[in-house]
Amino acid sequence: MNYRAVAIAAARRAGKVHKKYFRKSFSVKAKSTTFDLVTIADKEAEKEIVRFIKSHFPDHNFVCEENVYAKTDSPFTWIIDPLDGTNNFVCGMALFCVSIALAYDNELLLGVVYDVMHNELFYAQRGKGAFLNGKHIRVNEVIDLRKALLITGFYYNRGKEMVKTLAAIKRFMFKHVLGLRRLGSAALDLCFVASGRAAGFWEFELSPWDFAAGKILVEEAGGRVTDDKGKKVPLTRKHYIVASNGRIHAKMLSVINDF
């Protein structure tokens, strides 16, 4: 099996875990804060993904949300969020997914995001375009913020990060954007930009497993992903992420930075 086929198969296996537990009784624990939750579905899905990928590529590296894995000498790294949108999942809201990306020496090769409850499989491979259930997708052509539907996210920390996000929301609303949404899954948010459902997305602080797969999807769909200063986003740490159809990117950066 090739890399893309393995990633898609692994995502489908995680989707089965999601369905197994969704709207059922399961244990829930808090991680770093009261609002950052983890469930048995997160852990079981990650275990299944890593097991399956390792069966095909045993020497590859893994950067995952729930566990730390021993580093190898391989230049290949799988970046995995086994259940993005855990808080939605816990509350019985069907807005969550699995996110799987593969990088070679910090350069993304492919990304897969699977929303099992809506049977939507997004995937992209560097230089080969972005797809939803096998059909090409492209970012939309909105150039005016007044016609732009935007998505944002709130970091779990309810301190200065939240204040900055709320301040940006206020500035965007005074620009009379078409609308603002907060959906609770950064990976899906990025897919919605890639597929043209939204014109842009920003979030103050995201980990690589939150944005890696969605980043390559947006880029292969013709959009742009940067940090809040318009610079390239590496895959080695948390970042401020700004994604757009490319046409409104400068305008979004201007509002976010209050120029």
N, C-alpha and C positions, 0 to 999 in steps of 0.2 A: 504494500500500500504506500502511496505517496504521502507527503506531509499534509496536504489539504484533506485527503480522504481520511487519514488518521484523526485529524482535528475534528472533522465533522462527525465521525463515528463516536469519538470521545464525548462530544457535546450531546449527541443523542442519548448516550448512556447516562449522562448527568441529568438530562431531561426526564428520563424514566424515574430517577431518584426524586426529582422535584414533584412529579405527579404522585409518587408513592406517599409523600408526606403532606402535600398541600391540602389545607383545610381539614387535616386530621389532628389527633392529639400527639404532641411531641414536646420534648424538653427544650427550653430556651434559656440561654445564659447571656449575661452582659460581658463585654470584653473590656476595652479601655475606658469606656464611659457607660453611663446608664442607658444611653441611646444607641450604642453600638452593639447589636445583638448577633448571636451565633446560634445555630440550631444543629440538630443531628443531620438534617438534610445538607447543610453546608459541608460538614465533615465527611459524610458518606459520599457525596458527589465528588469532592476533591479526591478522595481515596480511589474512587472508580476511574476518574480521569487519569490520574497519575499512573495507576496500575496498567491501564490500557495503553497509554503512550509508551511507557517503559517496556512493554512487551514488544514494541516495534523499534524503539530507539533507546536502548538501555543506558547508553553513555551520555545522553542529553541532560542538561541542567533544568531545574524547575524553580520558578519564583511564584509562590502561591500565597493566597490570603491567609489560610488557616494553619499551615505548617511550614517549617523550614526543612529543606532537603540538602543533603551533602553535596558540595560543589565538585564538579568533575572538570577535566581539561577540555571538554568539548566547547566549541564556539557557539553551539546551538542552545538556546534557552527558551523554554515554554513558560509563558506568563499567564497565570490562571486565576480567575475568580469563579469558584464553583457555583456560587449563588449570589449574583449581584441584585440587590433589592431585597435583602433579608427582612428588613422591617415591614415591607409590603407583604412578603411571604407570611410572616408571623401573623399579620392582621387579616389574612385571607384575601388580600388584594392581588389580582392577577397581573402584576407589573413587575416581573423579575425574569432573570435569564442566567445562562452560563456564558462566560466570556473566556475564550482561549486564543492566545496569540503565540506566534513563534518568531523569535529574533535570532539573527546571526551577527555576532559581534555588535550588539546594540542597534542593529538595523532591522526593522520589522520586515518579515517575509510574508506573513499571512495573518489573518484574523478571522475568527468564527464567533458569532454571537447567536445563541439559540433561545428563543422564547417559545417554550414547549406548549404553554397554555393557548397561544394564538397560532401555533404551528408556523412560526416565522423563523426561517434559518437564513441569517445574514452571513455572507462570507466574502473575503477579498484576498487576492494574492498580488504581490507587488508586480506592477506592470501588466496585470491581466484584468483589471477592472473590479467592480464591486457588484454583488448579486444578492437578490432576495428570492429564495426558493427557485433558484436557477435562472432568474430573469435579471438582466442588467438594471442597475439603479443609478441615478444621478442626483446630485444636489439640485435644489430649485434655482430659479433665476431672479429671485427677489433682489432689488437694488435699493429699495427705500425702506427705512426702518418702520415707517407707518404701515407697511404691508408685510412686516416680518413677524412671524410667530417665533418667539424665543423660548428656550428652556434653561433653567438654572438648577443648581443643587445646593443644599445646605450642609456644611461640614458638621460633624457630630458635636464639636466644641461649640458651646453656646456663648462664647466670649467674643473677642475682637473679630474673629473670622466671620461670625454671624452678622456683626455690625457692618462689616465691609460689604457683605453680600446684600443685606437689606438696603444699604445706601445705594448700591449699584442698581438694584431693582427700582428704587425711587427715581433715579436719574433716567432709566430706560422708560419708565411710565410717563415721565414728563416729556420724553421724546415722542410720545404717542405711538409706541409700537403696537402692532395689531393685537398682541397678547403675550402673556408670560405664563409658563407652566413650570411646576416642580413635580416631577413624576417619581423620583426615588430610586432610579437605576441609571447611573451614568453611562453604562455600556449601551443600554437601549436609547438613551438620550442621543448619543453619538450616532447610533444607527438611524434614528429619525432624521437627523441632519443629513446623513448620507443618502437617504431615500427621498429627500425633498419634503418630508412632512413638516419639518421646522427649518428655519433659515439659519439659526445659530444656537449655540449652547455655551455656557460658561459655568465653572465651579471653582471655588477658591483653592481647594486642596484635594487632589486625587492621587491615589497610589497607582503604580504601573499596572497592576491587575485590573484596576477600574477603567483605565483609558486605552491600553495598548491595542486590543482588538478593534475597538471603535475608531481609534486614530487612523489605522490603515484603511478602514472602510470609508471614512470621510475623504481621505486623500485619494483613494482609488475611484471614488465617485465624483471627483472633480473639485472637492472642497479644500479647506485649509485648517490646520490645527497648529496652534502655537501656545506659548505662555502668554501672560498678560502684557508683556512688552513686545510681543510679536516675534519672539525668538524661538528657535528650535527646541523641542521638548525631548530630552534624553529619557531613557527607560530605567534609570538607576535610582530614582528617588521620587518623593511626592512633588507635585507641581500644581500651579494654577493653570487650568486648561481653558483655552478659548477655541471653539470650533465654529466654522461657518461655511456657507456656500462659496466663500471667497470674495463675493461681490460686496458684502457688508462688513468684511473683517475689520477694515480700518475704522469704520464707524463704531463697531462694537468696542474696539480697543480704546477709542476716544472716550466713550461713555464710561467704560469700566475704570479708566484712569482719571476721569473727570477733567479732561483737557478743555 
